Amino acid sequence: MRDFYAIKPGAPVYMREFGFYCLDAWAEQGHIKRPEEFADREALTAYLDGVFGFDVSGTGGFWNLGWAEAAFFPCFEDKVLHTDDEYEIVQDFAGRHVKCFKGRRNGFMPEYIDHPVKDMRSWEEQVKWRMNPESPERLAQFAKLAPGVVAAAAEGNVIRQVSVGGYMFLSSLIGPVDLLYKFYDEPELIHACMQGWFELTDRMIAKAQKVVTLDELFLTEDICYNHGPLISLDMIREFLFPYYQQLLANIKSRQLDKNRTLHFQVDTDGFCDPVIDLYAEIGMDFMNPFEVASGCDVVRTAAQYPELRILGGIDKRILASTLEKIDRELERIMPVMRARGGYIPTCDHCVPTEVSFENYMHYRQRMIEYCE
């Protein structure tokens, strides 16, 4: 992992996966154990590491500031609002009203019907108070996480702080369509929400920095789609960057080890090329997952941005095709990227159910040959 961050040319390549949508299908086919057989996520991860030849984590950190939604304490009540023979509409933990298959909440994209923030009043009455950094539940969660992170740091692991990014946060509050109107019609609401995001994020990271030095800030942003960013570059600068810049400055000023480099990773799906230079302006030096179907190419990007750390870029569609196509794609990517350094190869999103176990195991064997 340290060689990856150092972009060390020719170093052995760290092996992991972005995630899986296919484990249930592979278990049903008898290839692997069922995920529910394991006591917790850590036990499942250790098992998959052995099956697929992944490296041990080498990382530790705080995952207490959200992923695709805000980190609420307390969350909204999870309840069924309406049901029929085939579907049900539920209020989820993030306050959204979503349409799901009856009796099944996961493994597919639900239909989003409503979101909790409509205006300044709903932000203040329904949401803002759930982002109190001093809530007893939040402090208890931090106290439970901290010893493990301190132990990971003592072992020399890379320590990262993960947080939902501003755009993903806003989209979960307001909805992806209505949000685009709010940037124009109610910019003061956007800034109020982002100020709430900043205050929670900054204060919780300050608590983390009292016990460890951070190696990385990781924001889940998802600000791009198949043709580029969902809002203009000027709007990113106006509505997101002031809060990001202040957060990064505060983190750097609080580091226990003043000589440690703070890396900044941005996770955005879609065609990310148009925002690489933009985010680099405020210190982004690590990006994922470079979705090939949207036009991304890690070989092209690596040549254009030699200081950028890259994760992803293995076309999920090719993994679902033939062994010959898999071999050709890896031959195109891996020798170049290993020679450069600073690359962690993974599927360009979670491995879909269309990828057969046989194809995936062939891919893993080839990756071991390229990476060790």
QUIKA-V555707 format. One record per residue. N is the residue number from 1. RES is the residue in one letter. SS is DSSP state (2 for helix, 1 for strand, 0 for the rest). PHI is phi as a letter, one per 20 degrees, with the letter a starting at -180 (NA if undefined). D_CENTER is the distance of its C-alpha to the mean C-alpha in Angstrom with 2 decimals. Layout:
# QUIKA-V555707
N|RES|SS|PHI|D_CENTER + N|RES|SS|PHI|D_CENTER
This chain:
# QUIKA-V555707
1|M|0|NA|17.89 + 2|R|2|f|20.17 + 3|D|2|f|21.64 + 4|F|2|f|18.33 + 5|Y|2|f|17.72 + 6|A|0|f|21.41 + 7|I|0|l|21.17 + 8|K|0|e|24.17 + 9|P|0|f|25.93 + 10|G|0|m|26.84 + 11|A|0|f|25.14 + 12|P|0|g|24.08 + 13|V|0|e|20.58 + 14|Y|0|f|17.99 + 15|M|0|d|17.34 + 16|R|0|b|14.43 + 17|E|0|c|12.61 + 18|F|0|f|9.22 + 19|G|0|q|10.54 + 20|F|1|c|13.67 + 21|Y|0|d|15.36 + 22|C|0|d|18.69 + 23|L|2|f|19.54 + 24|D|2|f|21.88 + 25|A|2|f|23.73 + 26|W|2|f|24.19 + 27|A|2|f|25.45 + 28|E|2|f|27.77 + 29|Q|0|e|29.14 + 30|G|0|n|29.88 + 31|H|0|e|27.72 + 32|I|0|c|25.64 + 33|K|0|f|25.91 + 34|R|0|f|24.54 + 35|P|2|g|21.31 + 36|E|2|f|23.35 + 37|E|2|f|25.80 + 38|F|0|e|23.63 + 39|A|0|f|23.98 + 40|D|0|b|20.35 + 41|R|2|f|16.90 + 42|E|2|f|18.04 + 43|A|2|f|21.11 + 44|L|2|f|19.44 + 45|T|2|f|17.13 + 46|A|2|f|20.34 + 47|Y|2|f|22.15 + 48|L|2|f|19.74 + 49|D|2|g|19.74 + 50|G|2|f|23.49 + 51|V|2|f|23.69 + 52|F|2|d|21.53 + 53|G|0|m|22.39 + 54|F|0|f|19.07 + 55|D|0|f|19.34 + 56|V|0|f|19.06 + 57|S|0|g|15.93 + 58|G|0|m|17.41 + 59|T|1|c|14.78 + 60|G|1|b|14.84 + 61|G|1|r|13.60 + 62|F|1|d|13.06 + 63|W|1|d|10.50 + 64|N|1|d|12.87 + 65|L|1|c|11.68 + 66|G|0|n|9.71 + 67|W|0|c|6.40 + 68|A|0|d|7.84 + 69|E|0|c|11.14 + 70|A|0|f|13.22 + 71|A|0|e|14.14 + 72|F|0|e|17.69 + 73|F|0|b|20.63 + 74|P|0|e|22.42 + 75|C|0|f|20.43 + 76|F|0|f|22.38 + 77|E|0|f|24.69 + 78|D|0|e|23.48 + 79|K|1|b|26.56 + 80|V|1|e|28.09 + 81|L|1|e|29.64 + 82|H|1|b|31.35 + 83|T|1|b|31.94 + 84|D|0|c|34.03 + 85|D|0|f|34.82 + 86|E|0|d|31.61 + 87|Y|1|c|28.94 + 88|E|1|b|28.02 + 89|I|1|d|26.53 + 90|V|1|c|24.67 + 91|Q|1|e|23.39 + 92|D|0|e|20.01 + 93|F|0|f|18.78 + 94|A|0|e|17.34 + 95|G|0|n|20.79 + 96|R|0|e|20.17 + 97|H|1|e|22.86 + 98|V|1|c|21.64 + 99|K|1|e|23.86 + 100|C|1|c|23.30 + 101|F|1|f|25.58 + 102|K|0|f|28.02 + 103|G|0|m|27.10 + 104|R|1|b|23.73 + 105|R|0|d|20.48 + 106|N|0|c|17.82 + 107|G|0|n|17.38 + 108|F|0|b|17.77 + 109|M|0|e|16.82 + 110|P|0|f|19.20 + 111|E|1|e|21.25 + 112|Y|1|e|20.36 + 113|I|1|d|23.76 + 114|D|1|b|23.49 + 115|H|0|c|21.37 + 116|P|0|f|22.63 + 117|V|0|d|23.15 + 118|K|0|d|26.07 + 119|D|0|a|27.68 + 120|M|2|f|28.20 + 121|R|2|f|30.07 + 122|S|2|f|27.46 + 123|W|2|g|24.79 + 124|E|2|f|27.19 + 125|E|2|e|28.63 + 126|Q|2|d|25.77 + 127|V|2|c|22.60 + 128|K|2|g|23.27 + 129|W|2|f|24.98 + 130|R|2|f|22.10 + 131|M|2|d|20.19 + 132|N|0|f|22.96 + 133|P|0|f|21.74 + 134|E|0|d|24.97 + 135|S|0|f|24.94 + 136|P|2|g|26.35 + 137|E|2|f|23.60 + 138|R|2|f|20.90 + 139|L|2|f|23.17 + 140|A|2|f|23.84 + 141|Q|2|f|20.20 + 142|F|2|f|19.92 + 143|A|2|f|23.19 + 144|K|2|f|22.07 + 145|L|2|f|18.93 + 146|A|2|g|20.71 + 147|P|2|g|23.17 + 148|G|2|f|20.70 + 149|V|2|f|18.78 + 150|V|2|f|22.22 + 151|A|2|f|23.32 + 152|A|2|f|20.41 + 153|A|2|f|21.25 + 154|A|2|f|24.89 + 155|E|0|e|24.19 + 156|G|0|n|22.80 + 157|N|0|f|19.15 + 158|V|1|f|16.42 + 159|I|1|d|15.30 + 160|R|1|c|12.03 + 161|Q|1|d|11.27 + 162|V|1|d|7.88 + 163|S|1|b|8.35 + 164|V|1|g|7.84 + 165|G|0|f|9.08 + 166|G|2|f|12.61 + 167|Y|2|f|12.66 + 168|M|2|f|10.29 + 169|F|2|g|12.37 + 170|L|2|f|15.53 + 171|S|2|f|14.95 + 172|S|2|f|14.53 + 173|L|2|f|17.70 + 174|I|2|d|19.83 + 175|G|0|o|18.76 + 176|P|2|f|17.68 + 177|V|2|e|21.38 + 178|D|2|f|23.02 + 179|L|2|g|20.58 + 180|L|2|f|21.93 + 181|Y|2|f|25.40 + 182|K|2|f|24.67 + 183|F|2|g|23.78 + 184|Y|2|e|27.40 + 185|D|2|e|29.22 + 186|E|0|c|27.89 + 187|P|2|f|26.21 + 188|E|2|f|27.37 + 189|L|2|f|25.24 + 190|I|2|g|22.07 + 191|H|2|f|23.06 + 192|A|2|f|23.90 + 193|C|2|f|20.51 + 194|M|2|f|18.83 + 195|Q|2|f|21.41 + 196|G|2|f|20.51 + 197|W|2|g|16.80 + 198|F|2|f|18.08 + 199|E|2|f|20.67 + 200|L|2|f|18.55 + 201|T|2|f|15.79 + 202|D|2|f|18.56 + 203|R|2|f|20.80 + 204|M|2|f|18.46 + 205|I|2|f|17.36 + 206|A|2|g|21.12 + 207|K|2|f|21.79 + 208|A|2|f|19.41 + 209|Q|0|f|21.17 + 210|K|0|f|24.48 + 211|V|0|d|23.79 + 212|V|0|b|21.55 + 213|T|0|e|20.82 + 214|L|0|e|17.23 + 215|D|0|e|16.31 + 216|E|1|b|12.97 + 217|L|1|d|11.20 + 218|F|1|d|7.41 + 219|L|1|d|6.72 + 220|T|1|e|4.34 + 221|E|0|d|7.55 + 222|D|0|l|8.44 + 223|I|0|e|11.88 + 224|C|1|d|13.40 + 225|Y|1|c|15.21 + 226|N|0|f|17.70 + 227|H|0|d|20.03 + 228|G|1|p|17.94 + 229|P|1|f|16.78 + 230|L|0|f|17.52 + 231|I|0|c|19.47 + 232|S|0|f|21.69 + 233|L|2|f|21.06 + 234|D|2|f|23.66 + 235|M|2|f|21.91 + 236|I|2|f|18.67 + 237|R|2|f|21.07 + 238|E|2|f|22.91 + 239|F|2|d|20.48 + 240|L|2|d|17.32 + 241|F|2|f|18.56 + 242|P|2|g|21.26 + 243|Y|2|f|18.93 + 244|Y|2|f|16.48 + 245|Q|2|f|19.59 + 246|Q|2|f|21.19 + 247|L|2|f|18.25 + 248|L|2|f|18.04 + 249|A|2|f|21.84 + 250|N|2|f|22.04 + 251|I|2|f|19.70 + 252|K|2|f|21.75 + 253|S|2|f|24.96 + 254|R|2|e|24.22 + 255|Q|0|g|23.26 + 256|L|0|f|25.69 + 257|D|0|e|25.85 + 258|K|0|f|26.63 + 259|N|0|e|26.57 + 260|R|0|f|22.98 + 261|T|0|f|20.75 + 262|L|0|e|17.62 + 263|H|1|e|14.91 + 264|F|1|c|12.45 + 265|Q|1|d|9.19 + 266|V|1|d|7.85 + 267|D|1|d|5.19 + 268|T|0|c|7.78 + 269|D|0|f|9.45 + 270|G|0|n|13.24 + 271|F|0|e|15.76 + 272|C|0|e|14.36 + 273|D|2|g|17.66 + 274|P|2|f|19.16 + 275|V|2|d|16.67 + 276|I|2|f|16.49 + 277|D|2|f|19.78 + 278|L|2|f|19.02 + 279|Y|2|f|15.97 + 280|A|2|f|17.93 + 281|E|0|g|20.64 + 282|I|0|d|18.89 + 283|G|0|o|17.74 + 284|M|0|f|14.48 + 285|D|0|c|15.16 + 286|F|1|b|12.03 + 287|M|1|b|10.00 + 288|N|1|b|8.26 + 289|P|1|d|8.95 + 290|F|0|l|12.45 + 291|E|0|f|13.59 + 292|V|2|f|17.28 + 293|A|2|f|18.60 + 294|S|2|e|17.69 + 295|G|0|o|19.68 + 296|C|0|f|17.41 + 297|D|0|b|19.20 + 298|V|2|f|17.94 + 299|V|2|f|21.63 + 300|R|2|f|22.52 + 301|T|2|f|19.69 + 302|A|2|f|20.43 + 303|A|2|f|24.06 + 304|Q|2|f|23.53 + 305|Y|0|c|21.22 + 306|P|0|f|22.51 + 307|E|0|e|20.71 + 308|L|0|e|17.16 + 309|R|1|e|15.03 + 310|I|1|c|13.45 + 311|L|1|c|11.24 + 312|G|1|o|11.81 + 313|G|0|n|14.75 + 314|I|1|e|16.70 + 315|D|0|f|17.95 + 316|K|2|f|17.45 + 317|R|2|f|20.78 + 318|I|2|f|22.61 + 319|L|2|f|21.50 + 320|A|0|e|23.16 + 321|S|0|e|26.30 + 322|T|0|c|28.74 + 323|L|2|f|28.95 + 324|E|2|f|30.72 + 325|K|2|f|28.00 + 326|I|2|f|25.39 + 327|D|2|g|27.76 + 328|R|2|f|28.34 + 329|E|2|f|24.71 + 330|L|2|f|24.04 + 331|E|2|f|27.30 + 332|R|2|f|26.20 + 333|I|2|e|22.92 + 334|M|2|f|23.26 + 335|P|2|f|26.53 + 336|V|2|f|25.56 + 337|M|2|f|22.12 + 338|R|2|f|23.54 + 339|A|2|f|26.41 + 340|R|2|f|24.20 + 341|G|0|n|21.73 + 342|G|0|m|18.28 + 343|Y|1|c|16.65 + 344|I|1|d|14.64 + 345|P|0|f|15.43 + 346|T|0|b|13.35 + 347|C|1|g|13.69 + 348|D|0|f|12.15 + 349|H|0|a|10.19 + 350|C|0|g|11.16 + 351|V|1|f|14.88 + 352|P|0|e|16.96 + 353|T|0|f|20.21 + 354|E|0|f|22.26 + 355|V|0|e|21.73 + 356|S|0|f|24.68 + 357|F|2|f|24.69 + 358|E|2|f|27.34 + 359|N|2|f|25.37 + 360|Y|2|f|22.33 + 361|M|2|f|24.66 + 362|H|2|f|26.41 + 363|Y|2|g|23.21 + 364|R|2|f|22.42 + 365|Q|2|f|26.02 + 366|R|2|f|25.94 + 367|M|2|f|22.79 + 368|I|2|f|24.63 + 369|E|2|f|27.53 + 370|Y|2|f|25.59 + 371|C|2|e|23.46 + 372|E|0|f|25.89
